[in-house]
Every structure is written in C-alpha cells, then in structure tokens.
Amino acid sequence: MLGVSCLVKNTDLRENLNELVEYLAYARLSKNQNAGIADIYNDIRSSGIEVDLQTVGFIYNDVLPKNIE
C-alpha cells in the first residue's frame, strides 16, 4: 500500500495521484454527488489502487479548493 512517504520519492506517482484525485472530485461534483475525502478514497480503492486514506487526504487538501463538499 502506498503512503505519503512513498510519494516524496516518486514524483511521477504523486502527479498521477494528484490528477486522479482532482478528476474524481470534479467528476463527482458534475454528477451532483458528494466529493469528500472518503468518497474519493473509496473510488480509488474500488478501482484497484492500493493507497492509504492519509495519502488521499493529503493530496485532496493539496489539490482542491477548500470549499468542495
């Protein structure tokens, strides 16, 4: 399972996860669905990507505006 410390060493992976978190959040919002951290995390995990919630939360807070719900 990937963690935040892994992302520091692998910037390509970080960029890909950043883009994925951002895409999933805006895709959910465009369908009037919740786009919270837990929702994005569940989408990522259900797609088969093994990453921890702390990492998704870190990226979520880094790439999205603070007023997304």
C-alpha positions, 0 to 999 in steps of 0.5 A: 500500500502506498503512503505519503512517504512513498510519494516524496520519492516518486514524483511521477506517482504523486502527479498521477495521484494528484490528477486522479484525485482532482478528476474524481472530485470534479467528476463527482461534483458534475454528477451532483454527488458528494466529493469528500475525502472518503468518497474519493478514497473509496473510488480509488480503492474500488478501482484497484489502487492500493493507497492509504486514506492519509495519502488521499487526504493529503493530496485532496487538501493539496489539490482542491479548493477548500470549499468542495463538499 
